[in-house]
Amino acid sequence: SSITEEFNTKNNNLAATLEKISKKMSAAFTNSTITSGLTGLVNKFGEWVGAIDASEVALKRLTEQSGNLSKMEEAIPPLLAQYEELKNKTQLSAEEQEALRGIIQRITEIMPEAANAFDEYGRAIDISTGAAKEHLRLQRLMLAEDNKNEIENGVGILGDILKSINHMYKTMDSIRSDIDSVSGSLSEQKKT
């Protein structure tokens, strides 16, 4: 009986520990920052071992970044307009207060950087429209800079390809010249 109790205690502790580990790991991998970091590491490793082409990764990243910015630019300006309209009122009805809370929540879900005041539960209760607009501006600039860098990188790669092609043409011309020279020599030898 005591052996069975000891087994159950250890088994329950093991099961409980495994369950805790499972929950922590699950939470870690649903955290967007961690997932994003791991994705970056895996992509870099994939590039290093040659399983992933760097240009594919760059194109995918730029496409995602562009899509995210488009979603932000589509959602944020109308929400900011609604926020400013409600915030400028001197007195809000209960319905308008609830709408304002919802707008603040949606804005901070998309752009946490916009939050500038929190309640005792950590929920955003106010935002900075200036910070939100500045964040959008910076995102546009970052995307433009990333696009510029990728274009420059692509131009550099194309330049290297053109140099390789020119080198191949020169090598082919040299080989043709050598073949012509050898052919000429053989023709002269046959005549004599």
C-alpha positions as CSV (number, residue, x, y, z in Angstrom):
1,S,0.0,0.0,0.0
2,S,2.8,2.5,0.8
3,I,4.5,1.6,-2.4
4,T,1.3,2.3,-4.3
5,E,1.0,5.6,-2.5
6,E,4.6,6.5,-3.2
7,F,4.1,5.7,-6.9
8,N,0.9,7.8,-7.1
9,T,2.6,10.7,-5.4
10,K,5.6,10.6,-7.7
11,N,3.4,10.0,-10.8
12,N,1.1,12.9,-9.9
13,N,4.0,15.1,-9.2
14,L,5.5,14.1,-12.6
15,A,2.2,14.6,-14.4
16,A,1.7,18.0,-12.7
17,T,5.3,19.1,-13.6
18,L,4.9,18.0,-17.2
19,E,1.6,19.8,-17.4
20,K,3.2,23.0,-16.0
21,I,6.1,22.7,-18.5
22,S,3.6,22.1,-21.3
23,K,1.6,25.3,-20.4
24,K,4.8,27.4,-20.1
25,M,6.1,26.2,-23.4
26,S,2.7,26.7,-25.1
27,A,2.6,30.3,-23.7
28,A,6.2,30.9,-24.9
29,F,5.5,29.8,-28.4
30,T,2.3,31.9,-28.7
31,N,4.1,35.0,-27.6
32,S,4.6,36.9,-30.9
33,T,7.9,38.4,-29.8
34,I,9.4,35.0,-29.0
35,T,7.9,33.4,-32.1
36,S,9.2,36.2,-34.3
37,G,12.7,35.8,-32.7
38,L,12.7,32.1,-33.2
39,T,11.5,32.5,-36.8
40,G,14.4,34.8,-37.4
41,L,16.9,32.4,-35.9
42,V,15.5,29.4,-37.9
43,N,15.6,31.4,-41.1
44,K,19.2,32.5,-40.5
45,F,20.1,28.9,-39.7
46,G,18.3,27.8,-42.9
47,E,20.2,30.3,-44.9
48,W,23.5,29.2,-43.3
49,V,23.0,25.5,-44.2
50,G,21.7,26.4,-47.7
51,A,18.1,25.2,-47.1
52,I,16.7,28.7,-47.6
53,D,17.5,31.3,-50.1
54,A,18.2,34.7,-48.5
55,S,16.3,36.5,-51.2
56,E,13.2,34.3,-50.5
57,V,13.4,35.3,-46.8
58,A,13.9,39.0,-47.6
59,L,10.9,38.9,-50.0
60,K,8.7,37.2,-47.5
61,R,9.7,39.6,-44.8
62,L,9.1,42.7,-47.0
63,T,5.7,41.2,-48.1
64,E,4.7,40.6,-44.4
65,Q,6.0,44.1,-43.4
66,S,4.1,45.7,-46.2
67,G,0.9,43.8,-45.4
68,N,1.2,44.7,-41.7
69,L,1.7,48.4,-42.6
70,S,-1.3,48.3,-45.0
71,K,-3.5,46.8,-42.3
72,M,-2.3,49.4,-39.8
73,E,-2.9,52.3,-42.2
74,E,-6.3,51.0,-43.0
75,A,-7.4,50.5,-39.4
76,I,-5.6,53.2,-37.4
77,P,-6.6,56.6,-39.0
78,P,-10.3,55.9,-38.8
79,L,-10.0,54.8,-35.2
80,L,-7.9,57.9,-34.4
81,A,-10.5,60.1,-36.0
82,Q,-13.3,58.4,-33.9
83,Y,-11.1,58.7,-30.8
84,E,-10.4,62.4,-31.3
85,E,-14.1,63.1,-32.0
86,L,-15.1,61.4,-28.7
87,K,-12.2,62.8,-26.7
88,N,-13.0,66.3,-27.8
89,K,-16.6,66.1,-26.4
90,T,-17.0,67.7,-23.0
91,Q,-19.4,65.1,-21.7
92,L,-19.8,61.5,-22.9
93,S,-22.8,59.3,-22.5
94,A,-22.3,55.8,-21.1
95,E,-22.6,54.4,-24.7
96,E,-19.9,56.9,-25.9
97,Q,-17.6,56.0,-23.0
98,E,-17.9,52.4,-23.9
99,A,-17.2,53.1,-27.5
100,L,-14.1,55.2,-26.5
101,R,-12.9,52.2,-24.4
102,G,-13.4,49.9,-27.3
103,I,-11.5,52.3,-29.7
104,I,-8.6,52.6,-27.3
105,Q,-8.5,48.8,-26.9
106,R,-8.5,48.2,-30.7
107,I,-5.8,50.9,-31.2
108,T,-3.5,49.4,-28.5
109,E,-4.1,45.9,-29.8
110,I,-2.7,47.0,-33.2
111,M,-0.2,49.5,-31.9
112,P,0.7,49.0,-28.2
113,E,3.1,51.9,-28.4
114,A,0.2,54.3,-28.6
115,A,-1.0,53.6,-25.0
116,N,0.0,56.3,-22.5
117,A,-2.2,55.6,-19.5
118,F,-3.3,52.3,-17.8
119,D,-5.8,51.3,-15.2
120,E,-4.9,49.2,-12.2
121,Y,-5.3,46.0,-14.2
122,G,-2.8,47.1,-16.9
123,R,-5.5,47.9,-19.5
124,A,-4.9,50.9,-21.7
125,I,-7.3,53.7,-20.8
126,D,-5.8,56.5,-22.9
127,I,-3.6,56.8,-26.0
128,S,-1.4,59.4,-27.6
129,T,-2.6,60.1,-31.1
130,G,0.7,61.8,-31.8
131,A,2.6,58.6,-30.8
132,A,0.3,56.6,-33.0
133,K,0.8,58.9,-36.0
134,E,4.5,58.9,-35.4
135,H,4.6,55.1,-35.2
136,L,2.8,54.9,-38.6
137,R,5.3,57.4,-40.1
138,L,8.3,55.4,-38.7
139,Q,6.8,52.2,-40.0
140,R,6.5,53.7,-43.5
141,L,10.1,55.0,-43.3
142,M,11.4,51.6,-42.2
143,L,9.6,49.8,-45.0
144,A,10.9,52.3,-47.5
145,E,14.5,51.9,-46.2
146,D,14.1,48.1,-46.2
147,N,12.8,48.2,-49.8
148,K,15.7,50.5,-50.8
149,N,18.3,48.2,-49.1
150,E,16.8,45.1,-50.8
151,I,16.8,46.8,-54.2
152,E,20.5,47.9,-53.7
153,N,21.3,44.3,-52.7
154,G,19.5,43.0,-55.8
155,V,21.3,45.5,-58.0
156,G,24.6,44.4,-56.4
157,I,23.8,40.7,-57.1
158,L,22.8,41.6,-60.7
159,G,26.1,43.4,-61.1
160,D,28.0,40.4,-59.8
161,I,26.0,38.2,-62.3
162,L,26.8,40.5,-65.2
163,K,30.5,40.5,-64.2
164,S,30.4,36.6,-64.2
165,I,28.7,36.6,-67.6
166,N,31.3,39.0,-69.0
167,H,34.0,36.8,-67.6
168,M,32.4,33.8,-69.2
169,Y,32.3,35.6,-72.6
170,K,35.9,36.5,-72.4
171,T,36.8,33.0,-71.5
172,M,34.8,31.7,-74.4
173,D,36.4,34.2,-76.8
174,S,39.8,33.1,-75.5
175,I,38.9,29.4,-76.0
176,R,37.6,30.2,-79.6
177,S,40.8,32.1,-80.3
178,D,42.9,29.1,-79.0
179,I,40.7,26.7,-81.1
180,D,41.2,28.9,-84.2
181,S,44.9,29.0,-83.6
182,V,45.1,25.3,-83.2
183,S,42.9,24.7,-86.3
184,G,45.1,27.1,-88.3
185,S,48.2,25.2,-87.2
186,L,46.7,21.9,-88.1
187,S,45.7,23.1,-91.5
188,E,49.2,24.4,-92.1
189,Q,50.7,21.0,-91.0
190,K,48.4,19.1,-93.4
191,K,49.4,21.3,-96.4
192,T,53.1,20.5,-95.8
